[in-house]
Amino acid sequence: MVWGEERDLYILTKNSVGQVPITYDYANVTCKLVRELSGGTSVDTPTNGLETVDAVNCPGLYKLRATKDETKCRSIMLTGESSTVGVNVVSFPPVITEEYMDRLNNIVDKINNKVSVNIRQILDRINSLETKVGRMKDGR
């Protein structure tokens, strides 16, 4: 996801007994956007409403178009709750912005480089000790 660009987010509604997708329950679903911001987590009511994706081929799947302002975050997830008895709302994993992923990847790379350097230093020390032990055994 790109920071500050509109994005479709999805949820699925299912019957709690048979886990069968429920179509046309979107009017009974109250949605929330869970966003990770630099100052913490935010839970807000989205600007736009739900739309049915494809009632025949994807029953129970709904989408919501998050606005540019709503996607100005590190990650975003659509969640919700149905007022219909016996209907569960299933959220999809959060979407992470490319910029935040780049930052996370840079941190992981730095950690990997530091670990690699430390491992090389440890291996060099082991080799040095093995050489010294070998010389001691040979009486040198």
Secondary structure, 3 states (H helix, E strand, C coil): CCCCCCEEEEEEEEECCCCCECCCCHHHEEEEEEEEECCEEEEECCCCCCEEEECCCEEEEEEEEECCCCCCCCEEEEEEEECCCCEEEEECCCEECHHHHHHHHHHHHHHHHHHHHHHHHHHHHHHHHHHHHHHHHHCC
